[in-house]
């Protein structure tokens, strides 16, 4: 475990004390709850963004795969010479 966290901004400390008193919690309980809620919210937002991007990529792949094949498929021999250099 690391060293305790110190909060040096007096107005932040006062707000924490006021909120803890209003909710009937210790400052540690209040901060723990706030950090957990924010962590869950940001994690959910990040996971939703990843899922959205994945769906977009899958749609692009579906569209690409649905395109007709035009002409013969090229092989390595069509693209590279006997030394492996581009033609």
PDB file of N, CA, C and O in Angstrom, chain B, residues numbered from 101:
ATOM      1  N   UNK B 101       0.841  -1.181   0.000  1.00  0.00           N
ATOM      2  CA  UNK B 101       0.000   0.000   0.000  1.00  0.00           C
ATOM      3  C   UNK B 101       0.884   1.241   0.000  1.00  0.00           C
ATOM      4  O   UNK B 101       1.926   1.275   0.653  1.00  0.00           O
ATOM      5  N   UNK B 102       0.462   2.241  -0.726  1.00  0.00           N
ATOM      6  CA  UNK B 102       1.220   3.485  -0.826  1.00  0.00           C
ATOM      7  C   UNK B 102       0.893   4.413   0.335  1.00  0.00           C
ATOM      8  O   UNK B 102       0.017   4.132   1.153  1.00  0.00           O
ATOM      9  N   UNK B 103       1.606   5.505   0.383  1.00  0.00           N
ATOM     10  CA  UNK B 103       1.390   6.499   1.431  1.00  0.00           C
ATOM     11  C   UNK B 103      -0.006   7.098   1.307  1.00  0.00           C
ATOM     12  O   UNK B 103      -0.582   7.093   0.219  1.00  0.00           O
ATOM     13  N   UNK B 104      -0.552   7.610   2.392  1.00  0.00           N
ATOM     14  CA  UNK B 104      -1.878   8.239   2.349  1.00  0.00           C
ATOM     15  C   UNK B 104      -1.909   9.426   1.391  1.00  0.00           C
ATOM     16  O   UNK B 104      -0.880  10.041   1.110  1.00  0.00           O
ATOM     17  N   UNK B 105      -3.071   9.729   0.908  1.00  0.00           N
ATOM     18  CA  UNK B 105      -3.271  10.862   0.004  1.00  0.00           C
ATOM     19  C   UNK B 105      -3.502  12.110   0.840  1.00  0.00           C
ATOM     20  O   UNK B 105      -4.254  12.092   1.815  1.00  0.00           O
ATOM     21  N   UNK B 106      -2.848  13.189   0.446  1.00  0.00           N
ATOM     22  CA  UNK B 106      -3.071  14.469   1.114  1.00  0.00           C
ATOM     23  C   UNK B 106      -3.755  15.404   0.145  1.00  0.00           C
ATOM     24  O   UNK B 106      -3.413  15.461  -1.036  1.00  0.00           O
ATOM     25  N   UNK B 107      -4.726  16.136   0.659  1.00  0.00           N
ATOM     26  CA  UNK B 107      -5.420  17.132  -0.161  1.00  0.00           C
ATOM     27  C   UNK B 107      -5.035  18.490   0.396  1.00  0.00           C
ATOM     28  O   UNK B 107      -5.302  18.803   1.557  1.00  0.00           O
ATOM     29  N   UNK B 108      -4.400  19.293  -0.454  1.00  0.00           N
ATOM     30  CA  UNK B 108      -3.873  20.566   0.010  1.00  0.00           C
ATOM     31  C   UNK B 108      -4.782  21.744  -0.294  1.00  0.00           C
ATOM     32  O   UNK B 108      -4.567  22.840   0.222  1.00  0.00           O
ATOM     33  N   UNK B 109      -5.792  21.534  -1.121  1.00  0.00           N
ATOM     34  CA  UNK B 109      -6.710  22.633  -1.431  1.00  0.00           C
ATOM     35  C   UNK B 109      -7.758  22.717  -0.323  1.00  0.00           C
ATOM     36  O   UNK B 109      -8.563  21.803  -0.138  1.00  0.00           O
ATOM     37  N   UNK B 110      -7.732  23.800   0.391  1.00  0.00           N
ATOM     38  CA  UNK B 110      -8.619  23.963   1.550  1.00  0.00           C
ATOM     39  C   UNK B 110     -10.089  23.902   1.154  1.00  0.00           C
ATOM     40  O   UNK B 110     -10.893  23.309   1.873  1.00  0.00           O
ATOM     41  N   UNK B 111     -10.457  24.504   0.024  1.00  0.00           N
ATOM     42  CA  UNK B 111     -11.862  24.488  -0.376  1.00  0.00           C
ATOM     43  C   UNK B 111     -12.320  23.072  -0.727  1.00  0.00           C
ATOM     44  O   UNK B 111     -13.479  22.726  -0.496  1.00  0.00           O
ATOM     45  N   UNK B 112     -11.439  22.260  -1.275  1.00  0.00           N
ATOM     46  CA  UNK B 112     -11.782  20.869  -1.581  1.00  0.00           C
ATOM     47  C   UNK B 112     -11.989  20.083  -0.290  1.00  0.00           C
ATOM     48  O   UNK B 112     -12.926  19.292  -0.178  1.00  0.00           O
ATOM     49  N   UNK B 113     -11.120  20.305   0.667  1.00  0.00           N
ATOM     50  CA  UNK B 113     -11.238  19.623   1.963  1.00  0.00           C
ATOM     51  C   UNK B 113     -12.553  20.001   2.639  1.00  0.00           C
ATOM     52  O   UNK B 113     -13.237  19.140   3.192  1.00  0.00           O
ATOM     53  N   UNK B 114     -12.906  21.279   2.596  1.00  0.00           N
ATOM     54  CA  UNK B 114     -14.156  21.725   3.212  1.00  0.00           C
ATOM     55  C   UNK B 114     -15.367  21.094   2.525  1.00  0.00           C
ATOM     56  O   UNK B 114     -16.312  20.668   3.190  1.00  0.00           O
ATOM     57  N   UNK B 115     -15.334  21.038   1.200  1.00  0.00           N
ATOM     58  CA  UNK B 115     -16.449  20.401   0.473  1.00  0.00           C
ATOM     59  C   UNK B 115     -16.554  18.927   0.827  1.00  0.00           C
ATOM     60  O   UNK B 115     -17.654  18.402   1.002  1.00  0.00           O
ATOM     61  N   UNK B 116     -15.409  18.258   0.934  1.00  0.00           N
ATOM     62  CA  UNK B 116     -15.423  16.844   1.326  1.00  0.00           C
ATOM     63  C   UNK B 116     -16.026  16.666   2.724  1.00  0.00           C
ATOM     64  O   UNK B 116     -16.846  15.775   2.947  1.00  0.00           O
ATOM     65  N   UNK B 117     -15.615  17.513   3.648  1.00  0.00           N
ATOM     66  CA  UNK B 117     -16.142  17.423   5.019  1.00  0.00           C
ATOM     67  C   UNK B 117     -17.662  17.672   5.037  1.00  0.00           C
ATOM     68  O   UNK B 117     -18.413  16.978   5.723  1.00  0.00           O
ATOM     69  N   UNK B 118     -18.092  18.685   4.261  1.00  0.00           N
ATOM     70  CA  UNK B 118     -19.521  19.018   4.215  1.00  0.00           C
ATOM     71  C   UNK B 118     -20.324  17.863   3.606  1.00  0.00           C
ATOM     72  O   UNK B 118     -21.357  17.468   4.147  1.00  0.00           O
ATOM     73  N   UNK B 119     -19.849  17.328   2.488  1.00  0.00           N
ATOM     74  CA  UNK B 119     -20.553  16.214   1.846  1.00  0.00           C
ATOM     75  C   UNK B 119     -20.581  14.973   2.732  1.00  0.00           C
ATOM     76  O   UNK B 119     -21.600  14.290   2.825  1.00  0.00           O
ATOM     77  N   UNK B 120     -19.451  14.688   3.383  1.00  0.00           N
ATOM     78  CA  UNK B 120     -19.396  13.530   4.278  1.00  0.00           C
ATOM     79  C   UNK B 120     -20.396  13.690   5.418  1.00  0.00           C
ATOM     80  O   UNK B 120     -21.077  12.734   5.789  1.00  0.00           O
ATOM     81  N   UNK B 121     -20.483  14.886   5.968  1.00  0.00           N
ATOM     82  CA  UNK B 121     -21.438  15.135   7.058  1.00  0.00           C
ATOM     83  C   UNK B 121     -22.870  15.008   6.558  1.00  0.00           C
ATOM     84  O   UNK B 121     -23.711  14.417   7.235  1.00  0.00           O
ATOM     85  N   UNK B 122     -23.155  15.558   5.377  1.00  0.00           N
ATOM     86  CA  UNK B 122     -24.517  15.477   4.822  1.00  0.00           C
ATOM     87  C   UNK B 122     -24.938  14.035   4.563  1.00  0.00           C
ATOM     88  O   UNK B 122     -26.105  13.684   4.738  1.00  0.00           O
ATOM     89  N   UNK B 123     -24.002  13.213   4.152  1.00  0.00           N
ATOM     90  CA  UNK B 123     -24.323  11.822   3.844  1.00  0.00           C
ATOM     91  C   UNK B 123     -24.096  10.883   5.027  1.00  0.00           C
ATOM     92  O   UNK B 123     -24.381   9.689   4.939  1.00  0.00           O
ATOM     93  N   UNK B 124     -23.588  11.417   6.123  1.00  0.00           N
ATOM     94  CA  UNK B 124     -23.357  10.595   7.312  1.00  0.00           C
ATOM     95  C   UNK B 124     -22.259   9.564   7.106  1.00  0.00           C
ATOM     96  O   UNK B 124     -22.339   8.446   7.615  1.00  0.00           O
ATOM     97  N   UNK B 125     -21.243   9.945   6.362  1.00  0.00           N
ATOM     98  CA  UNK B 125     -20.142   9.031   6.070  1.00  0.00           C
ATOM     99  C   UNK B 125     -18.833   9.677   6.505  1.00  0.00           C
ATOM    100  O   UNK B 125     -18.753  10.884   6.732  1.00  0.00           O
ATOM    101  N   UNK B 126     -17.807   8.830   6.615  1.00  0.00           N
ATOM    102  CA  UNK B 126     -16.476   9.379   6.847  1.00  0.00           C
ATOM    103  C   UNK B 126     -15.947   9.902   5.511  1.00  0.00           C
ATOM    104  O   UNK B 126     -16.465   9.549   4.452  1.00  0.00           O
ATOM    105  N   UNK B 127     -14.932  10.729   5.567  1.00  0.00           N
ATOM    106  CA  UNK B 127     -14.334  11.254   4.338  1.00  0.00           C
ATOM    107  C   UNK B 127     -13.798  10.096   3.494  1.00  0.00           C
ATOM    108  O   UNK B 127     -13.934  10.101   2.270  1.00  0.00           O
ATOM    109  N   UNK B 128     -13.196   9.114   4.144  1.00  0.00           N
ATOM    110  CA  UNK B 128     -12.668   7.954   3.419  1.00  0.00           C
ATOM    111  C   UNK B 128     -13.785   7.211   2.698  1.00  0.00           C
ATOM    112  O   UNK B 128     -13.635   6.849   1.531  1.00  0.00           O
ATOM    113  N   UNK B 129     -14.908   6.979   3.386  1.00  0.00           N
ATOM    114  CA  UNK B 129     -16.038   6.291   2.750  1.00  0.00           C
ATOM    115  C   UNK B 129     -16.576   7.102   1.573  1.00  0.00           C
ATOM    116  O   UNK B 129     -16.888   6.550   0.518  1.00  0.00           O
ATOM    117  N   UNK B 130     -16.680   8.407   1.764  1.00  0.00           N
ATOM    118  CA  UNK B 130     -17.194   9.279   0.714  1.00  0.00           C
ATOM    119  C   UNK B 130     -16.276   9.258  -0.513  1.00  0.00           C
ATOM    120  O   UNK B 130     -16.742   9.093  -1.640  1.00  0.00           O
ATOM    121  N   UNK B 131     -14.981   9.425  -0.287  1.00  0.00           N
ATOM    122  CA  UNK B 131     -14.031   9.425  -1.396  1.00  0.00           C
ATOM    123  C   UNK B 131     -14.025   8.066  -2.087  1.00  0.00           C
ATOM    124  O   UNK B 131     -13.991   8.000  -3.316  1.00  0.00           O
ATOM    125  N   UNK B 132     -14.057   6.993  -1.323  1.00  0.00           N
ATOM    126  CA  UNK B 132     -14.083   5.649  -1.897  1.00  0.00           C
ATOM    127  C   UNK B 132     -15.304   5.481  -2.801  1.00  0.00           C
ATOM    128  O   UNK B 132     -15.189   4.971  -3.916  1.00  0.00           O
ATOM    129  N   UNK B 133     -16.453   5.903  -2.327  1.00  0.00           N
ATOM    130  CA  UNK B 133     -17.686   5.791  -3.114  1.00  0.00           C
ATOM    131  C   UNK B 133     -17.594   6.629  -4.394  1.00  0.00           C
ATOM    132  O   UNK B 133     -17.965   6.166  -5.473  1.00  0.00           O
ATOM    133  N   UNK B 134     -17.103   7.852  -4.266  1.00  0.00           N
ATOM    134  CA  UNK B 134     -17.008   8.728  -5.439  1.00  0.00           C
ATOM    135  C   UNK B 134     -16.034   8.159  -6.469  1.00  0.00           C
ATOM    136  O   UNK B 134     -16.302   8.197  -7.670  1.00  0.00           O
ATOM    137  N   UNK B 135     -14.904   7.631  -5.994  1.00  0.00           N
ATOM    138  CA  UNK B 135     -13.913   7.068  -6.910  1.00  0.00           C
ATOM    139  C   UNK B 135     -14.474   5.836  -7.602  1.00  0.00           C
ATOM    140  O   UNK B 135     -14.289   5.659  -8.806  1.00  0.00           O
ATOM    141  N   UNK B 136     -15.159   4.984  -6.847  1.00  0.00           N
ATOM    142  CA  UNK B 136     -15.753   3.785  -7.445  1.00  0.00           C
ATOM    143  C   UNK B 136     -16.788   4.158  -8.507  1.00  0.00           C
ATOM    144  O   UNK B 136     -16.794   3.589  -9.599  1.00  0.00           O
ATOM    145  N   UNK B 137     -17.662   5.113  -8.187  1.00  0.00           N
ATOM    146  CA  UNK B 137     -18.692   5.529  -9.137  1.00  0.00           C
ATOM    147  C   UNK B 137     -18.060   6.094 -10.408  1.00  0.00           C
ATOM    148  O   UNK B 137     -18.487   5.764 -11.515  1.00  0.00           O
ATOM    149  N   UNK B 138     -17.060   6.931 -10.254  1.00  0.00           N
ATOM    150  CA  UNK B 138     -16.409   7.523 -11.433  1.00  0.00           C
ATOM    151  C   UNK B 138     -15.682   6.458 -12.240  1.00  0.00           C
ATOM    152  O   UNK B 138     -15.743   6.459 -13.470  1.00  0.00           O
ATOM    153  N   UNK B 139     -14.997   5.554 -11.560  1.00  0.00           N
ATOM    154  CA  UNK B 139     -14.296   4.468 -12.238  1.00  0.00           C
ATOM    155  C   UNK B 139     -15.282   3.617 -13.035  1.00  0.00           C
ATOM    156  O   UNK B 139     -15.019   3.285 -14.191  1.00  0.00           O
ATOM    157  N   UNK B 140     -16.407   3.263 -12.430  1.00  0.00           N
ATOM    158  CA  UNK B 140     -17.420   2.460 -13.124  1.00  0.00           C
ATOM    159  C   UNK B 140     -17.982   3.207 -14.327  1.00  0.00           C
ATOM    160  O   UNK B 140     -18.164   2.620 -15.394  1.00  0.00           O
ATOM    161  N   UNK B 141     -18.257   4.494 -14.164  1.00  0.00           N
ATOM    162  CA  UNK B 141     -18.811   5.297 -15.257  1.00  0.00           C
ATOM    163  C   UNK B 141     -17.828   5.401 -16.416  1.00  0.00           C
ATOM    164  O   UNK B 141     -18.206   5.209 -17.572  1.00  0.00           O
ATOM    165  N   UNK B 142     -16.558   5.707 -16.110  1.00  0.00           N
ATOM    166  CA  UNK B 142     -15.554   5.842 -17.164  1.00  0.00           C
ATOM    167  C   UNK B 142     -15.259   4.502 -17.835  1.00  0.00           C
ATOM    168  O   UNK B 142     -15.072   4.443 -19.050  1.00  0.00           O
ATOM    169  N   UNK B 143     -15.218   3.436 -17.053  1.00  0.00           N
ATOM    170  CA  UNK B 143     -14.990   2.105 -17.620  1.00  0.00           C
ATOM    171  C   UNK B 143     -16.141   1.718 -18.540  1.00  0.00           C
ATOM    172  O   UNK B 143     -15.911   1.189 -19.627  1.00  0.00           O
ATOM    173  N   UNK B 144     -17.368   1.974 -18.121  1.00  0.00           N
ATOM    174  CA  UNK B 144     -18.524   1.659 -18.958  1.00  0.00           C
ATOM    175  C   UNK B 144     -18.512   2.484 -20.241  1.00  0.00           C
ATOM    176  O   UNK B 144     -18.825   1.969 -21.314  1.00  0.00           O
ATOM    177  N   UNK B 145     -18.152   3.764 -20.135  1.00  0.00           N
ATOM    178  CA  UNK B 145     -18.090   4.622 -21.324  1.00  0.00           C
ATOM    179  C   UNK B 145     -17.011   4.132 -22.277  1.00  0.00           C
ATOM    180  O   UNK B 145     -17.212   4.118 -23.492  1.00  0.00           O
ATOM    181  N   UNK B 146     -15.875   3.731 -21.736  1.00  0.00           N
ATOM    182  CA  UNK B 146     -14.782   3.233 -22.582  1.00  0.00           C
ATOM    183  C   UNK B 146     -15.194   1.933 -23.257  1.00  0.00           C
ATOM    184  O   UNK B 146     -14.942   1.753 -24.449  1.00  0.00           O
ATOM    185  N   UNK B 147     -15.819   1.027 -22.520  1.00  0.00           N
ATOM    186  CA  UNK B 147     -16.258  -0.237 -23.104  1.00  0.00           C
ATOM    187  C   UNK B 147     -17.316  -0.008 -24.183  1.00  0.00           C
ATOM    188  O   UNK B 147     -17.321  -0.697 -25.203  1.00  0.00           O
ATOM    189  N   UNK B 148     -18.212   0.960 -23.961  1.00  0.00           N
ATOM    190  CA  UNK B 148     -19.225   1.284 -24.966  1.00  0.00           C
ATOM    191  C   UNK B 148     -18.570   1.853 -26.218  1.00  0.00           C
ATOM    192  O   UNK B 148     -18.987   1.537 -27.332  1.00  0.00           O
ATOM    193  N   UNK B 149     -17.547   2.689 -26.045  1.00  0.00           N
ATOM    194  CA  UNK B 149     -16.839   3.257 -27.191  1.00  0.00           C
ATOM    195  C   UNK B 149     -16.118   2.163 -27.976  1.00  0.00           C
ATOM    196  O   UNK B 149     -16.137   2.167 -29.207  1.00  0.00           O
ATOM    197  N   UNK B 150     -15.491   1.240 -27.276  1.00  0.00           N
ATOM    198  CA  UNK B 150     -14.808   0.125 -27.939  1.00  0.00           C
ATOM    199  C   UNK B 150     -15.825  -0.720 -28.710  1.00  0.00           C
ATOM    200  O   UNK B 150     -15.572  -1.105 -29.852  1.00  0.00           O
ATOM    201  N   UNK B 151     -16.965  -1.008 -28.094  1.00  0.00           N
ATOM    202  CA  UNK B 151     -18.003  -1.799 -28.762  1.00  0.00           C
ATOM    203  C   UNK B 151     -18.522  -1.068 -30.001  1.00  0.00           C
ATOM    204  O   UNK B 151     -18.755  -1.695 -31.034  1.00  0.00           O
ATOM    205  N   UNK B 152     -18.702   0.244 -29.908  1.00  0.00           N
ATOM    206  CA  UNK B 152     -19.175   1.031 -31.043  1.00  0.00           C
ATOM    207  C   UNK B 152     -18.165   0.982 -32.184  1.00  0.00           C
ATOM    208  O   UNK B 152     -18.537   0.801 -33.344  1.00  0.00           O
ATOM    209  N   UNK B 153     -16.898   1.141 -31.851  1.00  0.00           N
ATOM    210  CA  UNK B 153     -15.857   1.095 -32.875  1.00  0.00           C
ATOM    211  C   UNK B 153     -15.769  -0.288 -33.507  1.00  0.00           C
ATOM    212  O   UNK B 153     -15.593  -0.415 -34.719  1.00  0.00           O
ATOM    213  N   UNK B 154     -15.891  -1.329 -32.676  1.00  0.00           N
ATOM    214  CA  UNK B 154     -15.833  -2.697 -33.194  1.00  0.00           C
ATOM    215  C   UNK B 154     -16.983  -2.945 -34.165  1.00  0.00           C
ATOM    216  O   UNK B 154     -16.786  -3.552 -35.217  1.00  0.00           O
ATOM    217  N   UNK B 155     -18.181  -2.480 -33.820  1.00  0.00           N
ATOM    218  CA  UNK B 155     -19.330  -2.638 -34.727  1.00  0.00           C
ATOM    219  C   UNK B 155     -19.090  -1.911 -36.043  1.00  0.00           C
ATOM    220  O   UNK B 155     -19.441  -2.420 -37.107  1.00  0.00           O
ATOM    221  N   UNK B 156     -18.489  -0.715 -35.975  1.00  0.00           N
ATOM    222  CA  UNK B 156     -18.195   0.052 -37.192  1.00  0.00           C
ATOM    223  C   UNK B 156     -17.196  -0.700 -38.068  1.00  0.00           C
ATOM    224  O   UNK B 156     -17.362  -0.753 -39.287  1.00  0.00           O
ATOM    225  N   UNK B 157     -16.176  -1.273 -37.466  1.00  0.00           N
ATOM    226  CA  UNK B 157     -15.188  -2.036 -38.227  1.00  0.00           C
ATOM    227  C   UNK B 157     -15.838  -3.266 -38.843  1.00  0.00           C
ATOM    228  O   UNK B 157     -15.590  -3.589 -40.004  1.00  0.00           O
ATOM    229  N   UNK B 158     -16.666  -3.950 -38.066  1.00  0.00           N
ATOM    230  CA  UNK B 158     -17.343  -5.142 -38.590  1.00  0.00           C
ATOM    231  C   UNK B 158     -18.248  -4.785 -39.764  1.00  0.00           C
ATOM    232  O   UNK B 158     -18.354  -5.559 -40.715  1.00  0.00           O
ATOM    233  N   UNK B 159     -18.897  -3.635 -39.714  1.00  0.00           N
ATOM    234  CA  UNK B 159     -19.740  -3.192 -40.819  1.00  0.00           C
ATOM    235  C   UNK B 159     -18.898  -2.903 -42.063  1.00  0.00           C
ATOM    236  O   UNK B 159     -19.292  -3.254 -43.175  1.00  0.00           O
ATOM    237  N   UNK B 160     -17.759  -2.276 -41.880  1.00  0.00           N
ATOM    238  CA  UNK B 160     -16.861  -2.004 -43.007  1.00  0.00           C
ATOM    239  C   UNK B 160     -16.389  -3.325 -43.626  1.00  0.00           C
ATOM    240  O   UNK B 160     -16.355  -3.459 -44.849  1.00  0.00           O
ATOM    241  N   UNK B 161     -16.030  -4.284 -42.796  1.00  0.00           N
ATOM    242  CA  UNK B 161     -15.584  -5.588 -43.299  1.00  0.00           C
ATOM    243  C   UNK B 161     -16.722  -6.276 -44.055  1.00  0.00           C
ATOM    244  O   UNK B 161     -16.492  -6.861 -45.113  1.00  0.00           O
ATOM    245  N   UNK B 162     -17.945  -6.211 -43.525  1.00  0.00           N
ATOM    246  CA  UNK B 162     -19.105  -6.802 -44.226  1.00  0.00           C
ATOM    247  C   UNK B 162     -19.294  -6.161 -45.591  1.00  0.00           C
ATOM    248  O   UNK B 162     -19.516  -6.851 -46.586  1.00  0.00           O
ATOM    249  N   UNK B 163     -19.205  -4.834 -45.631  1.00  0.00           N
ATOM    250  CA  UNK B 163     -19.359  -4.130 -46.910  1.00  0.00           C
ATOM    251  C   UNK B 163     -18.260  -4.538 -47.881  1.00  0.00           C
ATOM    252  O   UNK B 163     -18.529  -4.789 -49.056  1.00  0.00           O
ATOM    253  N   UNK B 164     -17.029  -4.604 -47.399  1.00  0.00           N
ATOM    254  CA  UNK B 164     -15.913  -4.996 -48.263  1.00  0.00           C
ATOM    255  C   UNK B 164     -16.112  -6.408 -48.788  1.00  0.00           C
ATOM    256  O   UNK B 164     -15.921  -6.664 -49.977  1.00  0.00           O
ATOM    257  N   UNK B 165     -16.496  -7.326 -47.907  1.00  0.00           N
ATOM    258  CA  UNK B 165     -16.681  -8.717 -48.313  1.00  0.00           C
ATOM    259  C   UNK B 165     -17.838  -8.897 -49.285  1.00  0.00           C
ATOM    260  O   UNK B 165     -17.875  -9.872 -50.035  1.00  0.00           O
ATOM    261  N   UNK B 166     -18.775  -7.969 -49.277  1.00  0.00           N
ATOM    262  CA  UNK B 166     -19.913  -8.084 -50.183  1.00  0.00           C
ATOM    263  C   UNK B 166     -19.615  -7.553 -51.583  1.00  0.00           C
ATOM    264  O   UNK B 166     -20.413  -7.745 -52.500  1.00  0.00           O
ATOM    265  N   UNK B 167     -18.476  -6.888 -51.755  1.00  0.00           N
ATOM    266  CA  UNK B 167     -18.117  -6.359 -53.067  1.00  0.00           C
ATOM    267  C   UNK B 167     -17.771  -7.505 -54.020  1.00  0.00           C
ATOM    268  O   UNK B 167     -17.211  -8.520 -53.605  1.00  0.00           O
ATOM    269  N   UNK B 168     -18.103  -7.336 -55.277  1.00  0.00           N
ATOM    270  CA  UNK B 168     -17.785  -8.403 -56.237  1.00  0.00           C
ATOM    271  C   UNK B 168     -16.281  -8.463 -56.501  1.00  0.00           C
ATOM    272  O   UNK B 168     -15.581  -7.456 -56.400  1.00  0.00           O
ATOM    273  N   UNK B 169     -15.797  -9.660 -56.843  1.00  0.00           N
ATOM    274  CA  UNK B 169     -14.400  -9.838 -57.229  1.00  0.00           C
ATOM    275  C   UNK B 169     -14.314  -9.489 -58.708  1.00  0.00           C
ATOM    276  O   UNK B 169     -14.996 -10.095 -59.534  1.00  0.00           O
ATOM    277  N   UNK B 170     -13.482  -8.519 -59.040  1.00  0.00           N
ATOM    278  CA  UNK B 170     -13.346  -8.066 -60.416  1.00  0.00           C
ATOM    279  C   UNK B 170     -11.997  -8.530 -60.942  1.00  0.00           C
ATOM    280  O   UNK B 170     -10.958  -8.130 -60.417  1.00  0.00           O
ATOM    281  N   UNK B 171     -12.001  -9.355 -61.957  1.00  0.00           N
ATOM    282  CA  UNK B 171     -10.758  -9.828 -62.560  1.00  0.00           C
ATOM    283  C   UNK B 171     -10.148 -10.958 -61.750  1.00  0.00           C
ATOM    284  O   UNK B 171     -10.674 -11.348 -60.708  1.00  0.00           O
ATOM    285  N   UNK B 172      -9.038 -11.475 -62.240  1.00  0.00           N
ATOM    286  CA  UNK B 172      -8.391 -12.591 -61.552  1.00  0.00           C
ATOM    287  C   UNK B 172      -7.686 -12.104 -60.278  1.00  0.00           C
ATOM    288  O   UNK B 172      -7.259 -10.953 -60.187  1.00  0.00           O
ATOM    289  N   UNK B 173      -7.579 -12.992 -59.319  1.00  0.00           N
ATOM    290  CA  UNK B 173      -6.845 -12.670 -58.096  1.00  0.00           C
ATOM    291  C   UNK B 173      -5.357 -12.741 -58.384  1.00  0.00           C
ATOM    292  O   UNK B 173      -4.902 -13.661 -59.063  1.00  0.00           O
ATOM    293  N   UNK B 174      -4.597 -11.791 -57.881  1.00  0.00           N
ATOM    294  CA  UNK B 174      -3.163 -11.748 -58.105  1.00  0.00           C
ATOM    295  C   UNK B 174      -2.450 -12.684 -57.138  1.00  0.00           C
ATOM    296  O   UNK B 174      -2.873 -12.854 -55.994  1.00  0.00           O
ATOM    297  N   UNK B 175      -1.377 -13.279 -57.605  1.00  0.00           N
ATOM    298  CA  UNK B 175      -0.550 -14.142 -56.757  1.00  0.00           C
ATOM    299  C   UNK B 175       0.757 -13.407 -56.470  1.00  0.00           C
ATOM    300  O   UNK B 175       1.004 -12.328 -57.009  1.00  0.00           O
ATOM    301  N   UNK B 176       1.581 -13.993 -55.625  1.00  0.00           N
ATOM    302  CA  UNK B 176       2.891 -13.407 -55.333  1.00  0.00           C
ATOM    303  C   UNK B 176       3.732 -13.296 -56.605  1.00  0.00           C
ATOM    304  O   UNK B 176       4.483 -12.335 -56.773  1.00  0.00           O
ATOM    305  N   UNK B 177       3.607 -14.287 -57.509  1.00  0.00           N
ATOM    306  CA  UNK B 177       4.367 -14.253 -58.757  1.00  0.00           C
ATOM    307  C   UNK B 177       3.962 -13.065 -59.620  1.00  0.00           C
ATOM    308  O   UNK B 177       4.777 -12.551 -60.386  1.00  0.00           O
ATOM    309  N   UNK B 178       2.714 -12.625 -59.505  1.00  0.00           N
ATOM    310  CA  UNK B 178       2.267 -11.461 -60.270  1.00  0.00           C
ATOM    311  C   UNK B 178       2.850 -10.163 -59.704  1.00  0.00           C
ATOM    312  O   UNK B 178       3.044  -9.195 -60.439  1.00  0.00           O
ATOM    313  N   UNK B 179       3.121 -10.146 -58.437  1.00  0.00           N
ATOM    314  CA  UNK B 179       3.544  -8.914 -57.772  1.00  0.00           C
ATOM    315  C   UNK B 179       5.052  -8.793 -57.582  1.00  0.00           C
ATOM    316  O   UNK B 179       5.587  -7.685 -57.547  1.00  0.00           O
ATOM    317  N   UNK B 180       5.748  -9.941 -57.457  1.00  0.00           N
ATOM    318  CA  UNK B 180       7.170  -9.919 -57.119  1.00  0.00           C
ATOM    319  C   UNK B 180       7.975 -10.722 -58.139  1.00  0.00           C
ATOM    320  O   UNK B 180       7.499 -11.710 -58.697  1.00  0.00           O
ATOM    321  N   UNK B 181       9.204 -10.271 -58.363  1.00  0.00           N
ATOM    322  CA  UNK B 181      10.075 -11.028 -59.278  1.00  0.00           C
ATOM    323  C   UNK B 181      10.736 -12.189 -58.542  1.00  0.00           C
ATOM    324  O   UNK B 181      10.443 -12.443 -57.374  1.00  0.00           O
ATOM    325  N   UNK B 182      11.632 -12.894 -59.238  1.00  0.00           N
ATOM    326  CA  UNK B 182      12.264 -14.085 -58.666  1.00  0.00           C
ATOM    327  C   UNK B 182      13.174 -13.748 -57.479  1.00  0.00           C
ATOM    328  O   UNK B 182      13.536 -14.640 -56.711  1.00  0.00           O
ATOM    329  N   UNK B 183      13.550 -12.462 -57.317  1.00  0.00           N
ATOM    330  CA  UNK B 183      14.369 -12.046 -56.169  1.00  0.00           C
ATOM    331  C   UNK B 183      13.520 -11.497 -55.014  1.00  0.00           C
ATOM    332  O   UNK B 183      14.060 -11.066 -53.995  1.00  0.00           O
ATOM    333  N   UNK B 184      12.220 -11.516 -55.173  1.00  0.00           N
ATOM    334  CA  UNK B 184      11.323 -11.016 -54.135  1.00  0.00           C
ATOM    335  C   UNK B 184      11.110  -9.526 -54.165  1.00  0.00           C
ATOM    336  O   UNK B 184      10.565  -8.951 -53.223  1.00  0.00           O
ATOM    337  N   UNK B 185      11.540  -8.892 -55.248  1.00  0.00           N
ATOM    338  CA  UNK B 185      11.379  -7.438 -55.368  1.00  0.00           C
ATOM    339  C   UNK B 185      10.093  -7.137 -56.128  1.00  0.00           C
ATOM    340  O   UNK B 185       9.677  -7.917 -56.984  1.00  0.00           O
ATOM    341  N   UNK B 186       9.459  -6.001 -55.816  1.00  0.00           N
ATOM    342  CA  UNK B 186       8.229  -5.648 -56.533  1.00  0.00           C
ATOM    343  C   UNK B 186       8.492  -5.515 -58.027  1.00  0.00           C
ATOM    344  O   UNK B 186       9.538  -5.016 -58.442  1.00  0.00           O
ATOM    345  N   UNK B 187       7.538  -5.963 -58.825  1.00  0.00           N
ATOM    346  CA  UNK B 187       7.661  -5.847 -60.290  1.00  0.00           C
ATOM    347  C   UNK B 187       7.397  -4.435 -60.720  1.00  0.00           C
ATOM    348  O   UNK B 187       7.451  -4.133 -61.912  1.00  0.00           O
TER     349      UNK B 187
END
